[in-house]
Amino acid sequence: MSATKEEISAFMASEFPQTKCVIEAVNESGATLSHAIGIDELRPGGTVSGPVMMAVADVAIYVAILGKIGIVPLTVTTSLTINFLRKPSADARIIAECILLKVGRTLIVGEVSLYSEGSDDMVAHVVGTYSVPPKQI
Protein backbone atom coordinates (compact mmCIF):
# COMPACT_ATOMS: atom_id res chain seq x y z
CA MET A 1 0.00 0.00 0.00
CA SER A 2 2.23 2.79 -1.27
CA ALA A 3 1.50 6.46 -1.96
CA THR A 4 2.32 8.43 -5.10
CA LYS A 5 4.34 11.62 -5.33
CA GLU A 6 1.11 13.54 -5.96
CA GLU A 7 -0.67 12.02 -2.94
CA ILE A 8 2.30 12.72 -0.66
CA SER A 9 2.68 16.27 -2.01
CA ALA A 10 -1.00 16.99 -1.31
CA PHE A 11 -0.70 15.51 2.20
CA MET A 12 2.43 17.55 2.96
CA ALA A 13 0.83 20.77 1.66
CA SER A 14 -2.15 20.16 3.93
CA GLU A 15 -0.40 18.95 7.08
CA PHE A 16 3.03 20.65 6.83
CA PRO A 17 2.41 23.90 4.89
CA GLN A 18 5.48 25.45 6.52
CA THR A 19 7.96 23.13 4.81
CA LYS A 20 10.07 24.53 2.01
CA CYS A 21 11.01 21.03 0.83
CA VAL A 22 10.01 20.08 -2.70
CA ILE A 23 9.42 16.43 -3.51
CA GLU A 24 11.32 15.68 -6.70
CA ALA A 25 10.76 11.91 -6.89
CA VAL A 26 9.30 9.06 -4.82
CA ASN A 27 9.38 5.32 -5.30
CA GLU A 28 8.99 2.29 -3.05
CA SER A 29 12.65 2.30 -2.04
CA GLY A 30 13.29 6.00 -1.46
CA ALA A 31 12.77 9.64 -2.33
CA THR A 32 14.58 12.70 -3.64
CA LEU A 33 13.80 16.16 -2.27
CA SER A 34 15.19 19.65 -2.72
CA HIS A 35 15.21 22.75 -0.54
CA ALA A 36 15.97 26.24 -1.84
CA ILE A 37 18.60 28.16 0.09
CA GLY A 38 18.16 31.82 0.92
CA ILE A 39 19.24 34.20 3.64
CA ASP A 40 16.93 32.52 6.17
CA GLU A 41 18.77 29.19 5.82
CA LEU A 42 22.27 30.56 6.38
CA ARG A 43 24.34 30.79 9.53
CA PRO A 44 27.39 32.96 10.20
CA GLY A 45 30.22 32.04 7.89
CA GLY A 46 27.97 31.88 4.83
CA THR A 47 26.94 28.26 5.09
CA VAL A 48 23.65 26.40 5.34
CA SER A 49 22.69 25.90 8.98
CA GLY A 50 22.73 22.44 10.52
CA PRO A 51 19.07 22.57 11.57
CA VAL A 52 18.04 23.22 7.95
CA MET A 53 20.02 20.22 6.71
CA MET A 54 18.62 18.04 9.50
CA ALA A 55 15.07 19.11 8.66
CA VAL A 56 15.54 18.34 4.95
CA ALA A 57 16.88 14.88 5.79
CA ASP A 58 14.06 14.21 8.26
CA VAL A 59 11.43 15.19 5.69
CA ALA A 60 13.17 13.05 3.04
CA ILE A 61 12.94 9.95 5.22
CA TYR A 62 9.30 10.68 6.09
CA VAL A 63 8.39 11.11 2.42
CA ALA A 64 10.25 7.92 1.45
CA ILE A 65 8.36 6.01 4.14
CA LEU A 66 5.00 7.35 2.96
CA GLY A 67 5.97 6.30 -0.55
CA LYS A 68 6.50 2.77 0.75
CA ILE A 69 3.69 2.25 3.29
CA GLY A 70 1.13 4.85 2.21
CA ILE A 71 -0.11 7.89 4.10
CA VAL A 72 0.32 6.97 7.77
CA PRO A 73 0.43 10.43 9.42
CA LEU A 74 1.51 9.32 12.89
CA THR A 75 4.72 7.70 11.70
CA VAL A 76 7.32 9.57 13.76
CA THR A 77 11.06 10.05 14.04
CA THR A 78 12.64 8.07 16.87
CA SER A 79 16.28 8.85 16.08
CA LEU A 80 18.26 10.96 13.64
CA THR A 81 22.04 10.99 13.36
CA ILE A 82 23.85 13.41 11.07
CA ASN A 83 27.48 13.69 10.05
CA PHE A 84 28.41 17.04 8.54
CA LEU A 85 31.08 16.35 5.93
CA ARG A 86 31.81 19.64 4.17
CA LYS A 87 30.52 23.18 3.84
CA PRO A 88 27.46 23.34 1.57
CA SER A 89 27.10 26.11 -0.97
CA ALA A 90 25.21 29.17 0.24
CA ASP A 91 23.68 29.74 -3.17
CA ALA A 92 22.63 26.26 -4.32
CA ARG A 93 19.65 24.13 -3.38
CA ILE A 94 20.19 21.28 -0.95
CA ILE A 95 19.37 17.95 -2.60
CA ALA A 96 18.39 15.01 -0.37
CA GLU A 97 18.57 11.47 -1.71
CA CYS A 98 16.97 8.95 0.65
CA ILE A 99 16.96 5.18 0.49
CA LEU A 100 15.12 2.95 2.91
CA LEU A 101 17.50 0.43 4.46
CA LYS A 102 15.04 -1.62 6.52
CA VAL A 103 11.26 -1.65 6.49
CA GLY A 104 9.81 -3.54 9.43
CA ARG A 105 6.32 -3.68 10.90
CA THR A 106 7.08 -1.08 13.59
CA LEU A 107 10.46 0.46 12.71
CA ILE A 108 11.83 1.81 9.43
CA VAL A 109 15.44 2.89 8.91
CA GLY A 110 16.43 5.31 6.16
CA GLU A 111 19.68 6.81 4.94
CA VAL A 112 19.98 10.26 3.38
CA SER A 113 22.81 11.75 1.36
CA LEU A 114 22.73 15.56 1.23
CA TYR A 115 24.36 17.51 -1.61
CA SER A 116 24.63 21.08 -2.78
CA GLU A 117 22.98 21.14 -6.19
CA GLY A 118 25.59 20.88 -8.94
CA SER A 119 28.18 19.09 -6.79
CA ASP A 120 28.84 15.36 -6.50
CA ASP A 121 30.45 15.84 -3.07
CA MET A 122 28.17 14.88 -0.19
CA VAL A 123 27.79 17.67 2.38
CA ALA A 124 26.15 15.49 5.05
CA HIS A 125 25.20 11.88 5.73
CA VAL A 126 22.11 11.07 7.80
CA VAL A 127 20.59 7.91 9.21
CA GLY A 128 17.16 8.01 10.79
CA THR A 129 14.73 5.59 12.37
CA TYR A 130 10.98 6.07 12.35
CA SER A 131 8.30 4.34 14.39
CA VAL A 132 5.16 3.21 12.58
CA PRO A 133 1.98 3.10 14.67
CA PRO A 134 0.31 -0.29 15.04
CA LYS A 135 -2.47 -1.04 12.54
CA GLN A 136 -5.97 -0.58 13.90
CA ILE A 137 -8.16 -3.66 13.61
C-alpha positions as CSV (number, residue, x, y, z in Angstrom):
1,M,0.0,0.0,0.0
2,S,2.2,2.8,-1.3
3,A,1.5,6.5,-2.0
4,T,2.3,8.4,-5.1
5,K,4.3,11.6,-5.3
6,E,1.1,13.5,-6.0
7,E,-0.7,12.0,-2.9
8,I,2.3,12.7,-0.7
9,S,2.7,16.3,-2.0
10,A,-1.0,17.0,-1.3
11,F,-0.7,15.5,2.2
12,M,2.4,17.5,3.0
13,A,0.8,20.8,1.7
14,S,-2.2,20.2,3.9
15,E,-0.4,19.0,7.1
16,F,3.0,20.6,6.8
17,P,2.4,23.9,4.9
18,Q,5.5,25.4,6.5
19,T,8.0,23.1,4.8
20,K,10.1,24.5,2.0
21,C,11.0,21.0,0.8
22,V,10.0,20.1,-2.7
23,I,9.4,16.4,-3.5
24,E,11.3,15.7,-6.7
25,A,10.8,11.9,-6.9
26,V,9.3,9.1,-4.8
27,N,9.4,5.3,-5.3
28,E,9.0,2.3,-3.0
29,S,12.7,2.3,-2.0
30,G,13.3,6.0,-1.5
31,A,12.8,9.6,-2.3
32,T,14.6,12.7,-3.6
33,L,13.8,16.2,-2.3
34,S,15.2,19.6,-2.7
35,H,15.2,22.7,-0.5
36,A,16.0,26.2,-1.8
37,I,18.6,28.2,0.1
38,G,18.2,31.8,0.9
39,I,19.2,34.2,3.6
40,D,16.9,32.5,6.2
41,E,18.8,29.2,5.8
42,L,22.3,30.6,6.4
43,R,24.3,30.8,9.5
44,P,27.4,33.0,10.2
45,G,30.2,32.0,7.9
46,G,28.0,31.9,4.8
47,T,26.9,28.3,5.1
48,V,23.7,26.4,5.3
49,S,22.7,25.9,9.0
50,G,22.7,22.4,10.5
51,P,19.1,22.6,11.6
52,V,18.0,23.2,8.0
53,M,20.0,20.2,6.7
54,M,18.6,18.0,9.5
55,A,15.1,19.1,8.7
56,V,15.5,18.3,5.0
57,A,16.9,14.9,5.8
58,D,14.1,14.2,8.3
59,V,11.4,15.2,5.7
60,A,13.2,13.1,3.0
61,I,12.9,9.9,5.2
62,Y,9.3,10.7,6.1
63,V,8.4,11.1,2.4
64,A,10.3,7.9,1.5
65,I,8.4,6.0,4.1
66,L,5.0,7.4,3.0
67,G,6.0,6.3,-0.6
68,K,6.5,2.8,0.7
69,I,3.7,2.2,3.3
70,G,1.1,4.8,2.2
71,I,-0.1,7.9,4.1
72,V,0.3,7.0,7.8
73,P,0.4,10.4,9.4
74,L,1.5,9.3,12.9
75,T,4.7,7.7,11.7
76,V,7.3,9.6,13.8
77,T,11.1,10.1,14.0
78,T,12.6,8.1,16.9
79,S,16.3,8.8,16.1
80,L,18.3,11.0,13.6
81,T,22.0,11.0,13.4
82,I,23.8,13.4,11.1
83,N,27.5,13.7,10.0
84,F,28.4,17.0,8.5
85,L,31.1,16.3,5.9
86,R,31.8,19.6,4.2
87,K,30.5,23.2,3.8
88,P,27.5,23.3,1.6
89,S,27.1,26.1,-1.0
90,A,25.2,29.2,0.2
91,D,23.7,29.7,-3.2
92,A,22.6,26.3,-4.3
93,R,19.7,24.1,-3.4
94,I,20.2,21.3,-0.9
95,I,19.4,18.0,-2.6
96,A,18.4,15.0,-0.4
97,E,18.6,11.5,-1.7
98,C,17.0,9.0,0.6
99,I,17.0,5.2,0.5
100,L,15.1,3.0,2.9
101,L,17.5,0.4,4.5
102,K,15.0,-1.6,6.5
103,V,11.3,-1.7,6.5
104,G,9.8,-3.5,9.4
105,R,6.3,-3.7,10.9
106,T,7.1,-1.1,13.6
107,L,10.5,0.5,12.7
108,I,11.8,1.8,9.4
109,V,15.4,2.9,8.9
110,G,16.4,5.3,6.2
111,E,19.7,6.8,4.9
112,V,20.0,10.3,3.4
113,S,22.8,11.8,1.4
114,L,22.7,15.6,1.2
115,Y,24.4,17.5,-1.6
116,S,24.6,21.1,-2.8
117,E,23.0,21.1,-6.2
118,G,25.6,20.9,-8.9
119,S,28.2,19.1,-6.8
120,D,28.8,15.4,-6.5
121,D,30.4,15.8,-3.1
122,M,28.2,14.9,-0.2
123,V,27.8,17.7,2.4
124,A,26.1,15.5,5.1
125,H,25.2,11.9,5.7
126,V,22.1,11.1,7.8
127,V,20.6,7.9,9.2
128,G,17.2,8.0,10.8
129,T,14.7,5.6,12.4
130,Y,11.0,6.1,12.3
131,S,8.3,4.3,14.4
132,V,5.2,3.2,12.6
133,P,2.0,3.1,14.7
134,P,0.3,-0.3,15.0
135,K,-2.5,-1.0,12.5
136,Q,-6.0,-0.6,13.9
137,I,-8.2,-3.7,13.6
